[in-house]
Amino acid sequence: MEYPQLTREQKKNCKLSDEKIKQIKELYKQGSSMRALGKQFNISKTTIKYWVNETFKKKDKEKAMKRIAVKRQTTEGKILENTKRASSIKKARQNIEELKTYHKKEKRYDFNQKLSTN
């Protein structure tokens, strides 16, 4: 299923339209400070820096990708741990069953027998 691509104006979480981004870039080139632009457009200085500075934008995207990779590794690690834990529980149950079978053959202890309290 293919979803329609929304423009910045259609996305509800975007505060800036394409026009405003162009305007911010022009004003910054003309000498406006990031703080002043932030106040004018009611956004943070970091958001202004994101749209004005290409290296900052690249670094920000790299950080986001690293966070995603770490989260993915952590999730995979947890899944692996749970799988190992489940397999060791399964092995322990198998060992218990083998012990029960052994003891029944040797008639050492009847696991179905109830303990009597005197």
N, C-alpha and C positions, 0 to 999 in steps of 0.2 A: 504494500500500500504506500502510495506516495502522498506526502503532505504538501500543501501549498506553501511556498516561501512567502513569509510576511515581510513587509517593509518595516523600517525602524518606527515609522509613525503608527503602524498597526500593532506593534508589540506593546503590551501594557507596562512592562518593566523597564522600557527605555525612556529616559527623561529627555534625551536629545534627539532631534530630528537630523536628517542629513544636512539640511540648510543651516541649522544651528552649529553643527560641527564645522562646516565650511567657514561660517562667520567667526567662530572661536579661533580657528587657525589663522584667518586674516588679521584679526585683532591682535593676536599674539605676535605675528610677524611685524605688525606696526609698532609693537613695543609695550603692549599692555601686560601687566604682571599676571601670573597664574592666580594669585589671591583675588585680584580685582575681577578677573573673568569669572572666577568661582562665585563671587558674591553677585555679580551681574546676572549670571545664568542659574543661580541657586543650586549649584553643585559643588562637590569638593575639589580642592586643589589637585588631589590625586587623579580625579577624573579628567581634569584639564590636562594634566601631565600625560595621561594615557593617550589622549587624542592628539596632542601636539608633538610629543617626543616618540619617534618610531622605535628607538632602542629600548625605551622604558616599556613600550607596548610588547615588544618581542620578549623581553625578560619576564614580564607579567604572564604572558602565555606559557613560557617555559616553566615558570613556577607552578602554574595551574596543572600542566601536564605531569610534573614531578609529583604533585600532591595526589593526582589521580593514580599514578603508577604505584605510589606507596600504599594507597588505600587498597588497590587491587591486590598487591602482594600480601598485605595484611589479611585480606579476606581469603585469599587462596591458602595462606598459612593456617588460618583457623579451620578451613574446610579440611585441609590435610591432617591437622591435629585431631579433629573429630573423627575422621576416617580411621586414623591409627588407633584412637581410643576405642572405637566401635569394633575394630578387628581384634584388639587385645581382649576386649570383653568377650567376644565370640570365642576366642582361643581359651580363655579361662573357663567358660561354660563347658567347652569340649573336654578340658582337663578334668573338670568336676565329674562329668558324665563317665569318663574313662575310669576315674577313681571309684565311682559307685559300682561300675561293672566289675572292676577288679575285686573289690571287697565282697561283692555278692558271690563271685566265683569262689573266693577263698573262705567264704562264710565267716568273715571276721565281724561284720556289722550289717544289720539289716536297716537300711535307710527308711523303710516304711514303718518300722517298729516305733511305737511311741515310748518315750522315756517315762519310767514310773518314778513317782516321787514318794519316798518313804518318810 
